[in-house]
C-alpha cells in the first residue's frame, strides 16, 4: 500500500506498450505456416509493417523482442505519438485572423491589468509564487 497507483501505472503502461505472443501475432498476420524462421518473419512482416505505420500515421511504433530461454516468446510494441507542428502560415494574410489576433491580445492585456489589481495576485507575488514576468 505504500505506492498508490502503482498498479494503475502498470496497466496504463501495458496499454501503451502492448505485449503480444509470437503465436498470437502469427495468427493475427495469417503467417502460421509461413516464415518459419523468426528473422525472416521479423524482416518481412514486422519491420515492413512498422515502417509503413511510421511513414503514414501520426504514431511512432518500435518493437522489442522478449526472450524466454533461447527462443523469442513475445514482442513488446512501444507506441508514441509524433509531435506535429501546426502550420498557421496560411492564416497570416487573412484579415479576419489578424483582427481576431489583435482583439485577443487586447483582451489578454485587459485581463492582466485586472489580475494585477487583485489583492490575491499581490499576495502571491510577495510570497514568490508568481513573478512579474
VOMARMAR-375855 format. One record per atom (N, C-alpha, C): residue in three letters; x, y, z. Coordinates in nm, 4 decimals. Example, Ala and Ser with C-alpha at 12.3 -4.5 7.8 and 13.67 -1.06 7.14 Angstrom:
% VOMARMAR-375855
rest: ala | x: 1.3190 | y: -0.5690 | z: 0.7800
rest: ala | x: 1.2300 | y: -0.4500 | z: 0.7800
rest: ala | x: 1.3200 | y: -0.3300 | z: 0.7800
rest: ser | x: 1.2850 | y: -0.2250 | z: 0.7080
rest: ser | x: 1.3670 | y: -0.1060 | z: 0.7140
rest: ser | x: 1.2900 | y: 0.0030 | z: 0.7870
This chain:
% VOMARMAR-375855
rest: unk | x: 0.0805 | y: -0.1203 | z: 0.0000
rest: unk | x: 0.0000 | y: 0.0000 | z: 0.0000
rest: unk | x: 0.0850 | y: 0.1271 | z: 0.0000
rest: unk | x: 0.2160 | y: 0.1118 | z: 0.0057
rest: unk | x: 0.2997 | y: 0.2303 | z: 0.0158
rest: unk | x: 0.2980 | y: 0.3129 | z: -0.1126
rest: unk | x: 0.2883 | y: 0.2476 | z: -0.2270
rest: unk | x: 0.2867 | y: 0.3211 | z: -0.3528
rest: unk | x: 0.1464 | y: 0.3134 | z: -0.4115
rest: unk | x: 0.0753 | y: 0.4217 | z: -0.4004
rest: unk | x: -0.0609 | y: 0.4223 | z: -0.4551
rest: unk | x: -0.0546 | y: 0.4493 | z: -0.6045
rest: unk | x: -0.1357 | y: 0.3797 | z: -0.6750
rest: unk | x: -0.1413 | y: 0.3998 | z: -0.8187
rest: unk | x: -0.0391 | y: 0.3201 | z: -0.8961
rest: unk | x: 0.0415 | y: 0.2397 | z: -0.8286
rest: unk | x: 0.1423 | y: 0.1604 | z: -0.8984
rest: unk | x: 0.0800 | y: 0.0630 | z: -0.9955
rest: unk | x: -0.0285 | y: 0.0018 | z: -0.9523
rest: unk | x: -0.0956 | y: -0.0940 | z: -1.0388
rest: unk | x: -0.1565 | y: -0.0229 | z: -1.1596
rest: unk | x: -0.2145 | y: 0.0927 | z: -1.1372
rest: unk | x: -0.2718 | y: 0.1682 | z: -1.2485
rest: unk | x: -0.1642 | y: 0.2093 | z: -1.3478
rest: unk | x: -0.0476 | y: 0.2497 | z: -1.2974
rest: unk | x: 0.0616 | y: 0.2878 | z: -1.3865
rest: unk | x: 0.1047 | y: 0.1692 | z: -1.4715
rest: unk | x: 0.1109 | y: 0.0510 | z: -1.4098
rest: unk | x: 0.1469 | y: -0.0686 | z: -1.4857
rest: unk | x: 0.0415 | y: -0.0990 | z: -1.5911
rest: unk | x: -0.0848 | y: -0.0809 | z: -1.5566
rest: unk | x: -0.1915 | y: -0.1064 | z: -1.6528
rest: unk | x: -0.1843 | y: -0.0081 | z: -1.7691
rest: unk | x: -0.1624 | y: 0.1181 | z: -1.7392
rest: unk | x: -0.1515 | y: 0.2181 | z: -1.8451
rest: unk | x: -0.0305 | y: 0.1875 | z: -1.9326
rest: unk | x: 0.0783 | y: 0.1473 | z: -1.8703
rest: unk | x: 0.1996 | y: 0.1134 | z: -1.9453
rest: unk | x: 0.1759 | y: -0.0071 | z: -2.0347
rest: unk | x: 0.0989 | y: -0.1043 | z: -1.9869
rest: unk | x: 0.0709 | y: -0.2219 | z: -2.0700
rest: unk | x: -0.0211 | y: -0.1863 | z: -2.1863
rest: unk | x: -0.1077 | y: -0.0873 | z: -2.1694
rest: unk | x: -0.1900 | y: -0.0419 | z: -2.2818
rest: unk | x: -0.1059 | y: 0.0366 | z: -2.3816
rest: unk | x: -0.0138 | y: 0.1156 | z: -2.3293
rest: unk | x: 0.0712 | y: 0.1973 | z: -2.4147
rest: unk | x: 0.1715 | y: 0.1118 | z: -2.4911
rest: unk | x: 0.2202 | y: 0.0061 | z: -2.4265
rest: unk | x: 0.3200 | y: -0.0825 | z: -2.4857
rest: unk | x: 0.2682 | y: -0.2254 | z: -2.4827
rest: unk | x: 0.1818 | y: -0.2617 | z: -2.5778
rest: unk | x: 0.1224 | y: -0.3956 | z: -2.5740
rest: unk | x: 0.2252 | y: -0.5060 | z: -2.5978
rest: unk | x: 0.2054 | y: -0.6166 | z: -2.5275
rest: unk | x: 0.2922 | y: -0.7332 | z: -2.5397
rest: unk | x: 0.2101 | y: -0.8439 | z: -2.6053
rest: unk | x: 0.2579 | y: -0.8912 | z: -2.7205
rest: unk | x: 0.1843 | y: -0.9912 | z: -2.7970
rest: unk | x: 0.2741 | y: -1.1124 | z: -2.8161
rest: unk | x: 0.2207 | y: -1.2295 | z: -2.7840
rest: unk | x: 0.2948 | y: -1.3534 | z: -2.8019
rest: unk | x: 0.3158 | y: -1.3839 | z: -2.9495
rest: unk | x: 0.4218 | y: -1.4593 | z: -2.9789
rest: unk | x: 0.4559 | y: -1.4907 | z: -3.1174
rest: unk | x: 0.3441 | y: -1.5701 | z: -3.1843
rest: unk | x: 0.2891 | y: -1.6689 | z: -3.1153
rest: unk | x: 0.1806 | y: -1.7482 | z: -3.1750
rest: unk | x: 0.0609 | y: -1.6609 | z: -3.2100
rest: unk | x: 0.0224 | y: -1.5767 | z: -3.1165
rest: unk | x: -0.0916 | y: -1.4880 | z: -3.1401
rest: unk | x: -0.0630 | y: -1.3916 | z: -3.2554
rest: unk | x: 0.0598 | y: -1.3410 | z: -3.2617
rest: unk | x: 0.0978 | y: -1.2490 | z: -3.3685
rest: unk | x: 0.0957 | y: -1.3183 | z: -3.5042
rest: unk | x: 0.1426 | y: -1.4438 | z: -3.5081
rest: unk | x: 0.1402 | y: -1.5199 | z: -3.6339
rest: unk | x: -0.0034 | y: -1.5492 | z: -3.6771
rest: unk | x: -0.0920 | y: -1.5739 | z: -3.5808
rest: unk | x: -0.2326 | y: -1.5966 | z: -3.6154
rest: unk | x: -0.2974 | y: -1.4679 | z: -3.6666
rest: unk | x: -0.2639 | y: -1.3550 | z: -3.6045
rest: unk | x: -0.3212 | y: -1.2274 | z: -3.6469
rest: unk | x: -0.2744 | y: -1.1887 | z: -3.7865
rest: unk | x: -0.1502 | y: -1.2214 | z: -3.8202
rest: unk | x: -0.0960 | y: -1.1850 | z: -3.9513
rest: unk | x: -0.1134 | y: -1.2962 | z: -4.0539
rest: unk | x: -0.1760 | y: -1.4071 | z: -4.0138
rest: unk | x: -0.2012 | y: -1.5217 | z: -4.1019
rest: unk | x: -0.0707 | y: -1.5757 | z: -4.1609
rest: unk | x: 0.0310 | y: -1.5881 | z: -4.0756
rest: unk | x: 0.1605 | y: -1.6414 | z: -4.1190
rest: unk | x: 0.2016 | y: -1.7586 | z: -4.0309
rest: unk | x: 0.1052 | y: -1.8434 | z: -3.9928
rest: unk | x: 0.1350 | y: -1.9559 | z: -3.9042
rest: unk | x: 0.2292 | y: -2.0538 | z: -3.9730
rest: unk | x: 0.2047 | y: -2.0819 | z: -4.1009
rest: unk | x: 0.2862 | y: -2.1796 | z: -4.1735
rest: unk | x: 0.3915 | y: -2.1145 | z: -4.2617
rest: unk | x: 0.3970 | y: -1.9826 | z: -4.2663
rest: unk | x: 0.4950 | y: -1.9125 | z: -4.3491
rest: unk | x: 0.6017 | y: -1.8505 | z: -4.2600
rest: unk | x: 0.7163 | y: -1.8236 | z: -4.3178
rest: unk | x: 0.8276 | y: -1.7589 | z: -4.2480
rest: unk | x: 0.8590 | y: -1.8315 | z: -4.1172
rest: unk | x: 0.8972 | y: -1.9580 | z: -4.1278
rest: unk | x: 0.9228 | y: -2.0390 | z: -4.0085
rest: unk | x: 1.0374 | y: -1.9819 | z: -3.9247
rest: unk | x: 1.1378 | y: -1.9277 | z: -3.9903
rest: unk | x: 1.2482 | y: -1.8656 | z: -3.9158
rest: unk | x: 1.2054 | y: -1.7258 | z: -3.8709
rest: unk | x: 1.2366 | y: -1.6942 | z: -3.7468
rest: unk | x: 1.1902 | y: -1.5672 | z: -3.6920
rest: unk | x: 1.2556 | y: -1.4482 | z: -3.7606
rest: unk | x: 1.3817 | y: -1.4604 | z: -3.8011
rest: unk | x: 1.4481 | y: -1.3463 | z: -3.8644
rest: unk | x: 1.3792 | y: -1.3071 | z: -3.9948
rest: unk | x: 1.3283 | y: -1.4045 | z: -4.0685
rest: unk | x: 1.2542 | y: -1.3731 | z: -4.1915
rest: unk | x: 1.1179 | y: -1.3119 | z: -4.1577
rest: unk | x: 1.0517 | y: -1.3675 | z: -4.0570
rest: unk | x: 0.9229 | y: -1.3122 | z: -4.0125
rest: unk | x: 0.9407 | y: -1.1668 | z: -3.9692
rest: unk | x: 1.0488 | y: -1.1429 | z: -3.8945
rest: unk | x: 1.0744 | y: -1.0077 | z: -3.8456
rest: unk | x: 1.1022 | y: -0.9113 | z: -3.9606
rest: unk | x: 1.1867 | y: -0.9522 | z: -4.0551
rest: unk | x: 1.2229 | y: -0.8594 | z: -4.1623
rest: unk | x: 1.1092 | y: -0.8369 | z: -4.2609
rest: unk | x: 1.0360 | y: -0.9421 | z: -4.2981
rest: unk | x: 0.9307 | y: -0.9266 | z: -4.3983
rest: unk | x: 0.7996 | y: -0.8747 | z: -4.3404
rest: unk | x: 0.7628 | y: -0.9209 | z: -4.2236
rest: unk | x: 0.6328 | y: -0.8840 | z: -4.1674
rest: unk | x: 0.6450 | y: -0.7664 | z: -4.0702
rest: unk | x: 0.7241 | y: -0.7827 | z: -3.9656
rest: unk | x: 0.7298 | y: -0.6800 | z: -3.8607
rest: unk | x: 0.7912 | y: -0.5492 | z: -3.9090
rest: unk | x: 0.9125 | y: -0.5562 | z: -3.9587
rest: unk | x: 0.9831 | y: -0.4322 | z: -3.9934
rest: unk | x: 0.9139 | y: -0.3567 | z: -4.1060
rest: unk | x: 0.8663 | y: -0.4281 | z: -4.2078
rest: unk | x: 0.7966 | y: -0.3597 | z: -4.3175
rest: unk | x: 0.6669 | y: -0.2957 | z: -4.2692
rest: unk | x: 0.5930 | y: -0.3672 | z: -4.1853
rest: unk | x: 0.4672 | y: -0.3118 | z: -4.1333
rest: unk | x: 0.4926 | y: -0.1887 | z: -4.0474
rest: unk | x: 0.5919 | y: -0.1972 | z: -3.9606
rest: unk | x: 0.6217 | y: -0.0834 | z: -3.8738
rest: unk | x: 0.6724 | y: 0.0356 | z: -3.9542
rest: unk | x: 0.7474 | y: 0.0092 | z: -4.0603
rest: unk | x: 0.7957 | y: 0.1172 | z: -4.1456
rest: unk | x: 0.6778 | y: 0.1897 | z: -4.2111
rest: unk | x: 0.5784 | y: 0.1131 | z: -4.2584
rest: unk | x: 0.4599 | y: 0.1740 | z: -4.3193
rest: unk | x: 0.3774 | y: 0.2512 | z: -4.2161
rest: unk | x: 0.3621 | y: 0.1944 | z: -4.0980
rest: unk | x: 0.2865 | y: 0.2629 | z: -3.9922
rest: unk | x: 0.3541 | y: 0.3941 | z: -3.9558
rest: unk | x: 0.4855 | y: 0.3916 | z: -3.9394
rest: unk | x: 0.5586 | y: 0.5126 | z: -3.9026
rest: unk | x: 0.5532 | y: 0.6179 | z: -4.0131
rest: unk | x: 0.5500 | y: 0.5737 | z: -4.1393
rest: unk | x: 0.5501 | y: 0.6683 | z: -4.2507
rest: unk | x: 0.4133 | y: 0.7309 | z: -4.2745
rest: unk | x: 0.3058 | y: 0.6567 | z: -4.2507
rest: unk | x: 0.1741 | y: 0.7030 | z: -4.2932
rest: unk | x: 0.0773 | y: 0.7358 | z: -4.1800
rest: unk | x: 0.1204 | y: 0.7292 | z: -4.0556
rest: unk | x: 0.0318 | y: 0.7628 | z: -3.9445
rest: unk | x: 0.0984 | y: 0.8651 | z: -3.8540
rest: unk | x: 0.0282 | y: 0.9057 | z: -3.7498
rest: unk | x: 0.0843 | y: 1.0016 | z: -3.6538
rest: unk | x: 0.1475 | y: 0.9302 | z: -3.5349
rest: unk | x: 0.1825 | y: 0.8024 | z: -3.5525
rest: unk | x: 0.2439 | y: 0.7254 | z: -3.4450
rest: unk | x: 0.3834 | y: 0.6799 | z: -3.4839
rest: unk | x: 0.4706 | y: 0.6702 | z: -3.3847
rest: unk | x: 0.5995 | y: 0.6045 | z: -3.3993
rest: unk | x: 0.5893 | y: 0.4730 | z: -3.3242
rest: unk | x: 0.6114 | y: 0.3630 | z: -3.3944
rest: unk | x: 0.6000 | y: 0.2314 | z: -3.3329
rest: unk | x: 0.7337 | y: 0.1605 | z: -3.3480
rest: unk | x: 0.7863 | y: 0.1128 | z: -3.2360
rest: unk | x: 0.9062 | y: 0.0295 | z: -3.2366
rest: unk | x: 0.8717 | y: -0.1012 | z: -3.1680
rest: unk | x: 0.9589 | y: -0.1994 | z: -3.1830
rest: unk | x: 0.9317 | y: -0.3275 | z: -3.1182
rest: unk | x: 1.0555 | y: -0.3770 | z: -3.0454
rest: unk | x: 1.0301 | y: -0.4606 | z: -2.9475
rest: unk | x: 1.1368 | y: -0.5186 | z: -2.8657
rest: unk | x: 1.1047 | y: -0.6663 | z: -2.8475
rest: unk | x: 1.2046 | y: -0.7500 | z: -2.8709
rest: unk | x: 1.1845 | y: -0.8947 | z: -2.8581
rest: unk | x: 1.2012 | y: -0.9359 | z: -2.7124
rest: unk | x: 1.1102 | y: -1.0198 | z: -2.6647
rest: unk | x: 1.1172 | y: -1.0719 | z: -2.5283
rest: unk | x: 1.1499 | y: -1.2198 | z: -2.5388
rest: unk | x: 1.2627 | y: -1.2576 | z: -2.4801
rest: unk | x: 1.3067 | y: -1.3965 | z: -2.4893
rest: unk | x: 1.2634 | y: -1.4767 | z: -2.3679
rest: unk | x: 1.2396 | y: -1.6027 | z: -2.3926
rest: unk | x: 1.2144 | y: -1.6986 | z: -2.2859
rest: unk | x: 1.3139 | y: -1.8110 | z: -2.3116
rest: unk | x: 1.4192 | y: -1.8116 | z: -2.2326
rest: unk | x: 1.5282 | y: -1.9044 | z: -2.2611
rest: unk | x: 1.6053 | y: -1.8547 | z: -2.3822
rest: unk | x: 1.6219 | y: -1.9444 | z: -2.4813
rest: unk | x: 1.6939 | y: -1.9046 | z: -2.6019
rest: unk | x: 1.6016 | y: -1.8615 | z: -2.7149
rest: unk | x: 1.4736 | y: -1.8869 | z: -2.7010
rest: unk | x: 1.3812 | y: -1.8525 | z: -2.8094
rest: unk | x: 1.3035 | y: -1.7253 | z: -2.7762
rest: unk | x: 1.2529 | y: -1.6633 | z: -2.8786
rest: unk | x: 1.1762 | y: -1.5403 | z: -2.8620
rest: unk | x: 1.0320 | y: -1.5780 | z: -2.8319
rest: unk | x: 0.9824 | y: -1.5301 | z: -2.7191
rest: unk | x: 0.8496 | y: -1.5672 | z: -2.6706
rest: unk | x: 0.7422 | y: -1.4685 | z: -2.7147
rest: unk | x: 0.7737 | y: -1.3398 | z: -2.7077
rest: unk | x: 0.6741 | y: -1.2385 | z: -2.7411
rest: unk | x: 0.7433 | y: -1.1111 | z: -2.7874
rest: unk | x: 0.6611 | y: -1.0168 | z: -2.8290
rest: unk | x: 0.7126 | y: -0.8890 | z: -2.8769
rest: unk | x: 0.6364 | y: -0.7779 | z: -2.8056
rest: unk | x: 0.7108 | y: -0.6789 | z: -2.7581
rest: unk | x: 0.6512 | y: -0.5614 | z: -2.6953
rest: unk | x: 0.6604 | y: -0.4474 | z: -2.7961
rest: unk | x: 0.5468 | y: -0.3875 | z: -2.8248
rest: unk | x: 0.5423 | y: -0.2740 | z: -2.9163
rest: unk | x: 0.5397 | y: -0.1457 | z: -2.8350
rest: unk | x: 0.6303 | y: -0.0548 | z: -2.8666
rest: unk | x: 0.6368 | y: 0.0754 | z: -2.8000
rest: unk | x: 0.5749 | y: 0.1781 | z: -2.8945
rest: unk | x: 0.4643 | y: 0.2363 | z: -2.8509
rest: unk | x: 0.3883 | y: 0.3279 | z: -2.9351
rest: unk | x: 0.3951 | y: 0.4681 | z: -2.8756
rest: unk | x: 0.4419 | y: 0.5621 | z: -2.9556
rest: unk | x: 0.4439 | y: 0.7025 | z: -2.9142
rest: unk | x: 0.3788 | y: 0.7852 | z: -3.0241
rest: unk | x: 0.3248 | y: 0.8973 | z: -2.9849
rest: unk | x: 0.2597 | y: 0.9855 | z: -3.0819
rest: unk | x: 0.3612 | y: 1.0866 | z: -3.1331
rest: unk | x: 0.3604 | y: 1.1093 | z: -3.2631
rest: unk | x: 0.4512 | y: 1.2067 | z: -3.3225
rest: unk | x: 0.4040 | y: 1.3468 | z: -3.2867
rest: unk | x: 0.4997 | y: 1.4360 | z: -3.2684
rest: unk | x: 0.4638 | y: 1.5752 | z: -3.2464
rest: unk | x: 0.4517 | y: 1.6414 | z: -3.3829
rest: unk | x: 0.3365 | y: 1.6975 | z: -3.4098
rest: unk | x: 0.3106 | y: 1.7608 | z: -3.5382
rest: unk | x: 0.2960 | y: 1.9101 | z: -3.5145
rest: unk | x: 0.3783 | y: 1.9874 | z: -3.5830
rest: unk | x: 0.3721 | y: 2.1322 | z: -3.5679
rest: unk | x: 0.2522 | y: 2.1862 | z: -3.6454
rest: unk | x: 0.1828 | y: 2.2794 | z: -3.5842
rest: unk | x: 0.0691 | y: 2.3422 | z: -3.6510
rest: unk | x: 0.1194 | y: 2.4389 | z: -3.7573
rest: unk | x: 0.0644 | y: 2.4286 | z: -3.8754
rest: unk | x: 0.1019 | y: 2.5175 | z: -3.9846
rest: unk | x: -0.0038 | y: 2.6267 | z: -3.9959
rest: unk | x: 0.0272 | y: 2.7426 | z: -3.9400
rest: unk | x: -0.0679 | y: 2.8537 | z: -3.9445
rest: unk | x: -0.0215 | y: 2.9621 | z: -4.0410
rest: unk | x: 0.0742 | y: 2.9312 | z: -4.1261
rest: unk | x: 0.1258 | y: 3.0327 | z: -4.2180
rest: unk | x: 0.0207 | y: 3.0778 | z: -4.3182
rest: unk | x: -0.0748 | y: 2.9913 | z: -4.3495
rest: unk | x: -0.1789 | y: 3.0288 | z: -4.4449
rest: unk | x: -0.2739 | y: 3.1335 | z: -4.3877
rest: unk | x: -0.2758 | y: 3.1495 | z: -4.2554
rest: unk | x: -0.3672 | y: 3.2443 | z: -4.1918
rest: unk | x: -0.3101 | y: 3.3858 | z: -4.1841
rest: unk | x: -0.1799 | y: 3.4001 | z: -4.2028
rest: unk | x: -0.1157 | y: 3.5286 | z: -4.1769
rest: unk | x: -0.1670 | y: 3.6409 | z: -4.2666
rest: unk | x: -0.2176 | y: 3.6096 | z: -4.3856
rest: unk | x: -0.2677 | y: 3.7128 | z: -4.4764
rest: unk | x: -0.4178 | y: 3.7351 | z: -4.4632
rest: unk | x: -0.4839 | y: 3.6566 | z: -4.3817
rest: unk | x: -0.6292 | y: 3.6662 | z: -4.3665
rest: unk | x: -0.6638 | y: 3.7834 | z: -4.2745
rest: unk | x: -0.7396 | y: 3.8828 | z: -4.3237
rest: unk | x: -0.7711 | y: 3.9994 | z: -4.2389
rest: unk | x: -0.8553 | y: 3.9645 | z: -4.1164
rest: unk | x: -0.9439 | y: 3.8668 | z: -4.1280
rest: unk | x: -1.0252 | y: 3.8274 | z: -4.0127
rest: unk | x: -0.9369 | y: 3.7673 | z: -3.9035
rest: unk | x: -0.8377 | y: 3.6886 | z: -3.9436
rest: unk | x: -0.7449 | y: 3.6285 | z: -3.8473
rest: unk | x: -0.6625 | y: 3.7370 | z: -3.7785
rest: unk | x: -0.6172 | y: 3.8354 | z: -3.8555
rest: unk | x: -0.5354 | y: 3.9436 | z: -3.7990
rest: unk | x: -0.6175 | y: 4.0255 | z: -3.6994
rest: unk | x: -0.7428 | y: 4.0588 | z: -3.7362
rest: unk | x: -0.8299 | y: 4.1342 | z: -3.6448
rest: unk | x: -0.8567 | y: 4.0560 | z: -3.5165
rest: unk | x: -0.8839 | y: 3.9276 | z: -3.5309
rest: unk | x: -0.9097 | y: 3.8432 | z: -3.4140
rest: unk | x: -0.7862 | y: 3.8350 | z: -3.3249
rest: unk | x: -0.6693 | y: 3.8270 | z: -3.3864
rest: unk | x: -0.5441 | y: 3.8205 | z: -3.3104
rest: unk | x: -0.5241 | y: 3.9496 | z: -3.2307
rest: unk | x: -0.5512 | y: 4.0634 | z: -3.2930
rest: unk | x: -0.5363 | y: 4.1927 | z: -3.2246
rest: unk | x: -0.6348 | y: 4.2024 | z: -3.1082
rest: unk | x: -0.7615 | y: 4.1613 | z: -3.1311
rest: unk | x: -0.8614 | y: 4.1630 | z: -3.0241
rest: unk | x: -0.8213 | y: 4.0709 | z: -2.9092
rest: unk | x: -0.7657 | y: 3.9570 | z: -2.9430
rest: unk | x: -0.7239 | y: 3.8615 | z: -2.8401
rest: unk | x: -0.6105 | y: 3.9193 | z: -2.7560
rest: unk | x: -0.5138 | y: 3.9854 | z: -2.8199
rest: unk | x: -0.4033 | y: 4.0466 | z: -2.7459
rest: unk | x: -0.4540 | y: 4.1583 | z: -2.6543
rest: unk | x: -0.5494 | y: 4.2379 | z: -2.7039
rest: unk | x: -0.6057 | y: 4.3450 | z: -2.6212
rest: unk | x: -0.6799 | y: 4.2885 | z: -2.5007
rest: unk | x: -0.7552 | y: 4.1808 | z: -2.5225
rest: unk | x: -0.8289 | y: 4.1225 | z: -2.4100
rest: unk | x: -0.7327 | y: 4.0604 | z: -2.3090
rest: unk | x: -0.6222 | y: 4.0031 | z: -2.3564
rest: unk | x: -0.5220 | y: 3.9493 | z: -2.2635
rest: unk | x: -0.4594 | y: 4.0609 | z: -2.1810
rest: unk | x: -0.4319 | y: 4.1747 | z: -2.2442
rest: unk | x: -0.3761 | y: 4.2888 | z: -2.1706
rest: unk | x: -0.4742 | y: 4.3365 | z: -2.0637
rest: unk | x: -0.6028 | y: 4.3429 | z: -2.0998
rest: unk | x: -0.7050 | y: 4.3839 | z: -2.0027
rest: unk | x: -0.7124 | y: 4.2859 | z: -1.8860
rest: unk | x: -0.7043 | y: 4.1568 | z: -1.9167
rest: unk | x: -0.7092 | y: 4.0556 | z: -1.8105
rest: unk | x: -0.5878 | y: 4.0650 | z: -1.7186
rest: unk | x: -0.4713 | y: 4.0902 | z: -1.7762
rest: unk | x: -0.3505 | y: 4.1056 | z: -1.6943
rest: unk | x: -0.3644 | y: 4.2284 | z: -1.6050
rest: unk | x: -0.4174 | y: 4.3370 | z: -1.6600
rest: unk | x: -0.4377 | y: 4.4585 | z: -1.5813
rest: unk | x: -0.5329 | y: 4.4326 | z: -1.4645
rest: unk | x: -0.6434 | y: 4.3626 | z: -1.4911
rest: unk | x: -0.7394 | y: 4.3292 | z: -1.3853
rest: unk | x: -0.6756 | y: 4.2383 | z: -1.2805
rest: unk | x: -0.5957 | y: 4.1428 | z: -1.3256
rest: unk | x: -0.5320 | y: 4.0500 | z: -1.2315
rest: unk | x: -0.4312 | y: 4.1223 | z: -1.1430
rest: unk | x: -0.3612 | y: 4.2207 | z: -1.1986
rest: unk | x: -0.2613 | y: 4.2932 | z: -1.1201
rest: unk | x: -0.3273 | y: 4.3799 | z: -1.0127
rest: unk | x: -0.4507 | y: 4.4198 | z: -1.0323
rest: unk | x: -0.5219 | y: 4.4991 | z: -0.9322
rest: unk | x: -0.5709 | y: 4.4134 | z: -0.8160
rest: unk | x: -0.5763 | y: 4.2837 | z: -0.8345
rest: unk | x: -0.6302 | y: 4.1949 | z: -0.7320
rest: unk | x: -0.5351 | y: 4.1844 | z: -0.6128
rest: unk | x: -0.5879 | y: 4.1867 | z: -0.4900
rest: unk | x: -0.5019 | y: 4.1717 | z: -0.3721
rest: unk | x: -0.4406 | y: 4.0315 | z: -0.3635
rest: unk | x: -0.5072 | y: 3.9335 | z: -0.4205
rest: unk | x: -0.4540 | y: 3.7969 | z: -0.4158
rest: unk | x: -0.3296 | y: 3.7832 | z: -0.5034
rest: unk | x: -0.3295 | y: 3.8523 | z: -0.6159
rest: unk | x: -0.2124 | y: 3.8493 | z: -0.7030
rest: unk | x: -0.0931 | y: 3.9105 | z: -0.6307
rest: unk | x: -0.1153 | y: 4.0225 | z: -0.5633
rest: unk | x: -0.0067 | y: 4.0868 | z: -0.4885
rest: unk | x: 0.0447 | y: 3.9952 | z: -0.3783
rest: unk | x: -0.0461 | y: 3.9267 | z: -0.3110
rest: unk | x: -0.0077 | y: 3.8342 | z: -0.2045
rest: unk | x: 0.0775 | y: 3.7201 | z: -0.2602
rest: unk | x: 0.0360 | y: 3.6646 | z: -0.3732
rest: unk | x: 0.1121 | y: 3.5557 | z: -0.4352
rest: unk | x: 0.2499 | y: 3.6028 | z: -0.4808
rest: unk | x: 0.2590 | y: 3.7258 | z: -0.5276
rest: unk | x: 0.3886 | y: 3.7793 | z: -0.5699
rest: unk | x: 0.4798 | y: 3.8045 | z: -0.4510
rest: unk | x: 0.4229 | y: 3.8481 | z: -0.3394
rest: unk | x: 0.5035 | y: 3.8713 | z: -0.2198
rest: unk | x: 0.5647 | y: 3.7421 | z: -0.1682
rest: unk | x: 0.4935 | y: 3.6327 | z: -0.1839
rest: unk | x: 0.5435 | y: 3.5035 | z: -0.1372
rest: unk | x: 0.6139 | y: 3.4257 | z: -0.2481
rest: unk | x: 0.6468 | y: 3.4947 | z: -0.3572
rest: unk | x: 0.7227 | y: 3.4400 | z: -0.4704
rest: unk | x: 0.6554 | y: 3.3194 | z: -0.5355
rest: unk | x: 0.5235 | y: 3.3141 | z: -0.5313
rest: unk | x: 0.4507 | y: 3.2086 | z: -0.6011
rest: unk | x: 0.4162 | y: 3.2514 | z: -0.7433
rest: unk | x: 0.4185 | y: 3.3801 | z: -0.7682
rest: unk | x: 0.4033 | y: 3.4367 | z: -0.9022
rest: unk | x: 0.5178 | y: 3.5333 | z: -0.9246
rest: unk | x: 0.5537 | y: 3.5523 | z: -1.0509
rest: unk | x: 0.6576 | y: 3.6506 | z: -1.0807
rest: unk | x: 0.5982 | y: 3.7591 | z: -1.1696
rest: unk | x: 0.6687 | y: 3.8707 | z: -1.1799
rest: unk | x: 0.6208 | y: 3.9828 | z: -1.2593
rest: unk | x: 0.6375 | y: 3.9572 | z: -1.4087
rest: unk | x: 0.7168 | y: 3.8630 | z: -1.4430
rest: unk | x: 0.7441 | y: 3.8353 | z: -1.5855
rest: unk | x: 0.6368 | y: 3.7493 | z: -1.6448
